[in-house]
Amino acid sequence: MIIAKFIENSKGLIYSFEITGHAGYAEAGEDIVCAAVSVLAIETVNSIDKMADHQMFVEEADNDGGYLFAQIKPNLSENQAQVTQILLKHLYLSLQDVATTYPDYVTIETI
C-alpha cells in the first residue's frame, strides 16, 4: 500500500509531504496506481521548481523506490509561497482522487 502523508503548519498550509510504499496493484512496471502516484509527486516537485522558482528539499530512495519526502524551504517570497501552496494542494487533491478510486492501494493522511 502507498501511504501519502501531508504535514501542515498551524495555519493549515502544507509544508512537506512523504510518500512511502508500493501499491501492489500489478507487477512492477505495469502498476498503474504506482505510476499515477509517482508522476503526480515528481511533477509537483518539478513544477514548483519551474513555476515558483523554488527547489524543495527532496529525499528519495533511488535503490528501492517507494519513498519520497519533499519539504518547502523557509523564507519564500509571497508569490513563491502562493504558487507552491497551489501546487501542493493540487497534489493532495489529485492523490485523494487516486485513493478514492483505488482505496485498497493508496491512503492519504494529513498531520
C-alpha angles and dihedrals in degrees: 000000000000115000118196115193121192117196116206131191124232090276092057094253118140111240101168145005135200126198119192138173138023126279097225091206092130141347118304109279092026100058106118093185093055090045092051094050092045095050093047093050098043094044091050090056091045093047092051088053093050102035101034096031088231128123112210121218102258132191122181140167103237096176100052101019118207096100133088128157122181129177132180117241122240126256100039119168116251091257093048091049093049095049091044092052092049091052094045091049088049089054091049093050093044092051089048088057091051090047091050091051095042105027094162091058108036133044127184123206131182119204 
